Amino acid sequence: MKIKVTNFNVENLFNRYSFLDQAWENKDYNKFIQVIDVVSLAGRDGSLVSYQTTNIQRNNTAMAILETEPDFLAVQEVENIETLRVFNNKYLDDYFEHIFLLEGNDPRGIDVGFMIKKGLPCKVLNIRTNCDLGVTSRVSIPNMGYMSKGALFSRDCLEVDVEINNKVITFLVNHFKAQDGKESSINKRITQAKKVLEIAKKAFDQGKLPIVLGDLNMDINKPEKPSDNSVNLLIDDGLLKDHFPKETWTHYYTSGKEVSRLDYILPHASIEVIETEIFRKGITTKCKQYQGDRFATIGPEHTEASDHCPTSIIIEI
């Protein structure tokens, strides 16, 4: 049985609530605060793009997903599960039947999620969160929001056990801490990688086949710091295998005009990988490293499907 597993950092997929668009007078409170749509951010300061631009961008995000045709999709940078539900219904025509997301530790409110195609003959056995690991306290910081101090995972390592074709796959969805060159960040990223590998080994010892996937925020071909071998720790152990060619890139950094590989799918070494795929038709026109076809509505600013590309493997299971 052939299965396509895809990872996609959808870049700041947030909610739009009723109160952003309607006056308070004569409104029912529950309807007033409900999620009515998705919205894109213009920047990390939280500023919003217009409705028109959001619709263009999120239609492009949806087209990138629909043309990729994943059976299993891991996502990063999503505000919450309601965002995914609205996005799946409005933009994807309910392509996915099962949607999972548990709130993580990022103060910006970006979480990891997991989605399963409608009609896929599989059974979800368990979901587990690891967002509480290492947490020493939880505090509200003025003008920043909620902070989990000491958390091992910057967002979460979301585990989903799925039975398909008489086998159990454990998907470990991650979004590692970004590199900033600080020793504390390097140590945290290494700790995250070691814990993920430990969880993957435990899954295999229990008779399950682990697949680690997500935005790991590091290009193994050009790490910012030689001492940051976090992703290599996952690969060099031998339990997991990277099937993508060395020249792979999955992300375009607008400010630096550079491409890099930040996104990974690392299946257990015993899983047969038939094909790998990077889908780039949704990348900004600023990215001159890609000269292939793009969606007609892709422009240079705020219309790209994401700054990341959907990354897929096709496996025989």
VEXROLO-805114 format. One record per residue (C-alpha): x, y, z; residue in one letter. Coordinates in steps of 0.001 Angstrom, whole numbers, padded with zeros to 6 digits, always signed. Layout:
% residues N
XYZa;...
% end
This chain:
% residues 317
+000000+000000+000000m;+001472+003337-001083k;+001077+006278+001320i;+002142+009907+000917k;+003428+011613+004077v;+003827+015398+003849t;+005192+018126+006083n;+004291+021799+005579f;+005048+024870+007672n;+002032+026950+006596v;+003491+030225+007959e;+001365+032110+010471n;-002059+030537+009963l;-004164+032402+012516f;-007817+032932+013431n;-010027+035868+012633r;-012733+036343+015252y;-016128+037973+014889s;-015183+040858+017179f;-012637+042104+014640l;-015417+042852+012176d;-018559+043688+014129q;-019656+046179+016722a;-020479+044924+020213w;-024043+046287+020321e;-026733+043643+020445n;-024338+040782+019894k;-024577+037381+021491d;-021300+036818+023357y;-020740+033280+022078n;-021249+034334+018476k;-019203+037471+019018f;-016029+035556+019899i;-016396+032649+017464q;-013787+031945+014831v;-015158+033017+011456i;-012151+032781+009157d;-008399+032426+008896v;-006050+035379+008620v;-002468+035994+007568s;+000075+038104+009402l;+002068+040824+007708a;+004945+040327+010156g;+005995+039008+013518r;+004620+042161+015142d;+001149+040662+014730g;-000095+043136+012108s;-002735+041692+009792l;-002925+041769+006023v;-006201+042665+004351s;-009068+040232+003830y;-008399+040275+000098q;-004714+039447+000498t;-005438+036796+003131t;-007866+035068+000773n;-005286+035063-002015i;-002521+033749+000228q;-004604+031088+001925r;-006073+029901-001355n;-002489+029450-002517n;-001697+027567+000710t;-004696+025347+000060a;-003769+024744-003585m;-000264+023736-002535a;-001769+021145-000202i;-004406+019900-002635l;-001937+019539-005511e;+000472+017693-003218t;-002353+015255-002317e;-001058+014049+001059p;-002525+011109+002927d;-000965+012334+006171f;-000063+015996+006667l;+001966+017491+009515a;+001751+021287+009828v;+003529+023993+011788q;+002729+027628+012680e;-001005+027180+013272v;-002786+029163+015998e;-005093+026397+017225n;-007321+023516+016167i;-010237+025809+015277e;-007989+027489+012732t;-007282+024135+011071l;-010964+023163+011130r;-012054+026410+009482v;-009204+026234+006969f;-010014+022598+006122n;-013688+023390+005585n;-013473+026740+003757k;-010285+026370+001734y;-009786+022595+001416l;-013409+021466+001000d;-012994+019057+003937d;-010126+017180+002320y;-009063+015989+005777f;-011249+013847+008014e;-009112+013780+011174h;-007457+016903+012586i;-005283+016936+015698f;-003622+019833+017491l;-002749+020302+021162l;-001680+023696+022481e;+002085+023983+022872g;+004559+026396+024427n;+005179+029119+021856d;+004316+032606+023211p;+003280+033660+019696r;+000656+030936+019800g;+001972+028886+016883i;+001415+025163+017262d;+002024+021915+015390v;-000819+019818+014034g;-001562+016609+012180f;-004249+015815+009592m;-005439+012628+007884i;-007091+012470+004460k;-010783+011657+004294k;-011498+008017+003465g;-008013+006716+004197l;-008358+003164+005581p;-006636+003681+008898c;-007384+003895+012606k;-006058+006494+015029v;-005001+004657+018177l;-003489+007388+020384n;-002310+010976+020479i;+000199+012272+023041r;+001718+015630+023867t;+005176+016323+025270n;+004706+020052+025833c;+004922+019742+029634d;+008383+018164+029652l;+010850+020286+031604g;+008343+023002+032517v;+009240+024639+035830t;+006560+027328+035879s;+003947+029039+033752r;+003646+032815+033873v;+001914+035657+032065s;+004389+038219+030813i;+003087+041766+030147p;+002752+042517+026426n;+004005+039057+025532m;+001390+036610+026736g;+001766+033215+028303y;+005212+031682+028857m;+006154+028117+029861s;+009512+028451+031598k;+011960+025573+031235g;+009925+023781+028548a;+011992+021256+026634l;+010011+021716+023422f;+009576+025188+022001s;+006153+024139+020709r;+005561+020410+021162d;+006572+016991+019996c;+003097+015749+019073l;+002799+011965+018832e;+000075+010305+016776v;-000232+006509+016546d;-002013+005355+013386v;-002776+001763+012415e;-002717+001222+008666i;-002396-002006+006671n;-001829-003986+009903n;+001085-001796+010964k;+001266+001012+013513v;+003081+004207+012551i;+004006+006734+015216t;+004232+010211+013730f;+006318+012644+015787l;+005477+016188+014663v;+008011+018851+015655n;+009000+022488+015268h;+012429+022896+016835f;+013677+026127+018362k;+015101+028512+015764a;+018864+028955+015533q;+020210+032242+016849d;+023851+031347+017507g;+023514+031450+021292k;+024996+028581+023268e;+021750+028220+025223s;+019822+027762+021973s;+022294+025226+020642i;+022025+023227+023863n;+018237+023368+023768k;+018072+022190+020167r;+020413+019289+020949i;+018274+018378+023960t;+015160+018482+021796q;+016735+016185+019209a;+017931+013706+021832k;+014460+013531+023377k;+012768+013031+020014v;+015186+010214+019226l;+014480+008669+022618e;+010727+008789+021955i;+011225+007288+018490a;+013305+004434+019932k;+010654+003736+022549k;+007993+003577+019841a;+010055+001095+017834f;+010684-001046+020933d;+006894-001202+021332q;+006497-002599+017830g;+005627+000689+016105k;+007322+002373+013154l;+008348+005958+013996p;+008424+008810+011490i;+009917+012092+012739v;+008838+015098+010707l;+008614+018850+010975g;+010388+022167+010684d;+013656+021439+012472l;+015032+024923+011788n;+018453+023787+010557m;+020068+023074+007235d;+022334+020056+007731i;+024390+021186+004747n;+025147+024628+006201k;+024519+024866+009954p;+025021+028274+011529e;+027202+026745+014220k;+029372+023652+013709p;+028516+022594+017260s;+024786+022491+016464d;+024490+018901+015327n;+020895+018528+016479s;+019425+017200+013216v;+022492+015030+012603n;+021827+013365+015961l;+018504+012150+014596l;+020029+010788+011406i;+023432+009478+012459d;+022030+007084+015061d;+020797+004762+012299g;+017229+004402+013607l;+015882+007054+011223l;+016864+007720+007630k;+016955+010857+005479d;+016005+009994+001888h;+016281+013461+000327f;+019258+014405-001863p;+021963+016614-000409k;+021048+019647-002539e;+017444+019721-001235t;+016024+023082-000159w;+012589+023721+001342t;+012589+027342+002536h;+013198+030808+001105y;+014543+033497+003427y;+013370+036796+001951t;+015733+039130+003819s;+018827+037147+002887g;+017518+036063-000532k;+018687+032562+000377e;+017251+029082+000137v;+017883+026441+002764s;+016570+023166+004040r;+014638+023458+007285l;+011983+020770+006791d;+012500+017048+007286y;+010703+013714+007124i;+012780+010988+008768l;+011134+007553+008652p;+012391+004485+010443h;+015169+002849+008444a;+013028-000234+007761s;+010292+001769+005997i;+010524+001550+002212e;+010584+005016+000650v;+009642+004939-003020i;+009878+008630-003848e;+010620+012072-002392t;+008995+015318-003480e;+009315+019074-002928i;+006375+021196-004150f;+007477+024743-005054r;+004618+026264-007076k;+003550+028304-004043g;+006873+030028-003345i;+007226+033824-003689t;+008326+035284-007012t;+011232+036845-005115k;+012814+033399-004987c;+015016+033430-008085k;+016499+030046-007192q;+013250+028508-008511y;+012368+029071-012168q;+009551+026547-012507g;+005782+026990-012718d;+003952+028956-010023r;+000307+029537-009243f;-000993+032528-011210a;-001806+034436-008008t;+001690+034208-006518i;+003427+037588-006271g;+006400+039020-004385p;+004686+039958-001109e;+002104+038313+001207h;+000588+036075-001477t;+002929+033069-001309e;+001492+029796-000026a;+004212+029913+002637s;+007896+030689+002945d;+008282+026894+003206h;+007519+024238+000566c;+005412+021120+001156p;+007867+018245+001591t;+006753+014670+000974s;+007785+011051+000904i;+005850+008196-000644i;+006224+005005+001346i;+005236+001379+000865e;+003543+000129+004011i;
% end
